[in-house]
Amino acid sequence: MTTALALFVVGFESVKPLLSTEMEPLPASFYGNMCKRNPVISAFDGDIKTFMSFMKRISTLPTYDHNSYARGAKTLFEIWNKYKPRLPTNYYEEHMLQMADFLFGIKLYRLGLWQGYCRYLQQFSTVTIEDIRDVDHFKTSFFPKGFDTDQAKLTFRALQGCCLCAFQLERERGSQPTQKGVQRLLSILGFVRIMMQAVLPHEHLCWLLYNGSLYIYNICRYLMSMSRAAQAMEFLLWACICLETSIPLMTARFLAWRATLYCAVCQCYYDSQANVQAEVFARRALGKVSELGKLEEMSGLPATTETQRAYKVATIKLATMVFKRSVYEPRRKPKGLFRHKQKSNLKEIQSMPWPRTPTERVLMELFEGNAAQFLAIVEALWDTSRRPLQTGMPEEPEIQEVSLELMSAGISILSGIGGSTERARDDSIPTCLNAVTANFTLMDMAAAGENFGVLSFHIS
């Protein structure tokens, strides 16, 4: 009896591990291929679809439902914990980032950050993007095996997602960021710059430089709208340098974006009252555009219509940045020098042919077509240091005169009686808007060298 009992105990102990194993959920690999017929994959996809449908419904509610949001966050947390040991690592991580992208798309930034991008990154390090100090720290924290692994692309995707979510969360805090909020935005910009610096020597990662320049531009435009142009300038300059030094990005395909970055830097200078530096940088940018054109000519590539338009648009944008200062400076009186004032009578010259004033002569020399000329006029008159509804003229008489000449030229172009070519009278619209059209954008007309403006632009 004792022997039989001992044999029973030994036998039970031998099958005990097998019984405990059978109690645990089996991994997806147990059922064969990773396809929809795999029961683990099927169950995972079903849970994910149910969760996405629930969160999409929450995001469209007119008011924030905290209880539903908390329930959704708890559900997602449980899904990740339930399926992590059962799914292949690459499949699990890919779907985690897809979920984070989905949550970002429906503006649930905090949940996407903590249960998506940050959760993925925690496998490498517990440091946040704001803790990263330099390129070496960046590499050791997130890329211990380098940039050429299969996982590196997912890691870059998660890091970029963290930056975007952090930026959007900061915007949600209020229309006017606090000093602490501005510092957080500058920390995000600093991290993006470090990431771009790390990948700059690797040509196959040029897409990260392009994406990084987009993130820098969007965050810096937000800072500029909050009168923080001086703090945004260095990051925009860095984005310009990256696009200038990355060989894959040195093509006409990316020229329009480069011109946008150049103009943003110029605007930062103008907003900071550094007008001389703004004009110098704009002229430098025009030189870079010209250099790029010569390189493409040397390559023997045929010039397409799109390429020609890209160069023309870039030239017009940067020329307006030059004109913004150069139209005023020759007329400005040096301090301590007396100059006899010869004020033009704008009423008397209304019937005279163009160019009637020194300002109009400069417009005719620099810009082809009324649309480009009007674009330059609007940019020259725009001053971000003045309140939108603030009235009054500049204090210096010479600058006042130039401003009046610019406004007179703009009115003439809108009326169709000035600019490069006069336009036939259209009795269906008011005389003062005779040259206006609503069919094209102003930049489209300027690039085509056309001689009429755009209604929506003038109103804005």
Beta strands, then each sheet from edge to edge (+ up, - down):
strand 1: 436-437
strand 2: 453-454
sheet 1: 1+ 2+
end
